[in-house]
Amino acid sequence: AISTCPGVIQCSGHGVCDTTSFRCYCSNGWTGGDCSEKTCPLGRSWYSYPESDNVAHFDYIECANMGLCDKTSGKCKCRPGFYGEACEYM
């Protein structure tokens, strides 16, 4: 039976434990089942489905879908040709 939230320290010290469901609610900037992973900056998605004619790129996605998020540092590693904190520039 589960009797505590995950993490060596409950929710890795980066969230609040719900003592009824034993689920972690992570603080801003943290994610994961035990709140141990950093989130990366968000940017408008370079490639997302359009919402209607001439309406697209309104979704904010980690690393703007043009980079990989390093969950230990919270920084984006951009694909070649893209730059910026969230890989939002070309």
C-alpha positions in Angstrom: 0.0 0.0 0.0 1.2 3.5 -0.8 1.6 5.6 2.3 3.6 8.7 1.2 4.4 10.8 -1.9 7.3 9.8 -4.1 10.8 11.2 -3.7 13.6 10.7 -1.1 12.1 13.8 0.4 8.4 14.1 -0.4 8.0 15.6 -3.8 11.8 16.2 -3.9 11.2 19.3 -1.9 9.8 21.0 -5.0 6.1 20.5 -4.4 3.3 19.7 -2.1 2.1 16.2 -1.2 -1.6 15.5 -1.3 -1.9 13.2 1.7 -5.1 11.6 0.5 -4.1 10.6 -3.1 -0.3 10.7 -2.4 0.2 12.8 -5.5 2.7 15.6 -5.8 1.6 19.0 -6.9 4.8 20.6 -8.2 5.9 24.2 -7.7 6.4 26.5 -10.7 9.5 25.5 -12.6 9.3 21.8 -11.6 7.6 18.7 -13.1 7.5 14.9 -12.9 5.8 12.5 -10.7 8.1 13.4 -7.8 8.8 17.0 -8.9 12.5 16.2 -9.5 12.7 17.6 -13.1 13.1 21.2 -14.1 10.9 22.7 -16.8 12.3 24.6 -19.7 11.2 27.9 -21.1 8.2 28.0 -23.4 8.1 29.5 -26.9 5.5 29.6 -29.6 5.6 26.3 -31.5 7.3 26.4 -34.8 5.2 23.4 -36.0 1.7 23.0 -34.6 -1.6 22.4 -36.3 -3.4 25.6 -37.4 -6.5 26.6 -35.6 -8.2 28.0 -38.7 -7.2 29.8 -41.9 -4.2 32.1 -41.3 -4.3 31.3 -37.6 -1.4 29.2 -36.3 1.6 29.1 -34.0 -0.3 30.2 -30.9 0.6 27.2 -28.7 3.4 27.7 -26.2 5.6 24.6 -26.0 8.8 23.8 -24.2 11.8 24.8 -26.3 9.3 25.9 -29.1 9.5 22.4 -30.5 12.9 23.3 -31.9 15.1 22.0 -29.1 15.4 19.4 -26.4 14.8 20.2 -22.8 17.6 19.3 -20.4 15.5 18.4 -17.3 18.5 18.6 -15.0 19.4 22.2 -15.9 16.1 23.5 -17.2 17.8 24.8 -20.4 16.9 24.2 -24.0 19.5 22.7 -26.4 18.3 24.2 -29.7 18.5 22.5 -33.1 20.9 24.0 -35.6 19.6 27.3 -37.0 17.5 28.1 -33.9 18.5 30.1 -30.9 17.1 31.9 -27.9 16.2 30.8 -24.4 13.3 28.8 -25.7 14.7 28.3 -29.3 12.2 30.8 -30.4 14.4 32.6 -33.0 15.6 31.4 -36.3 
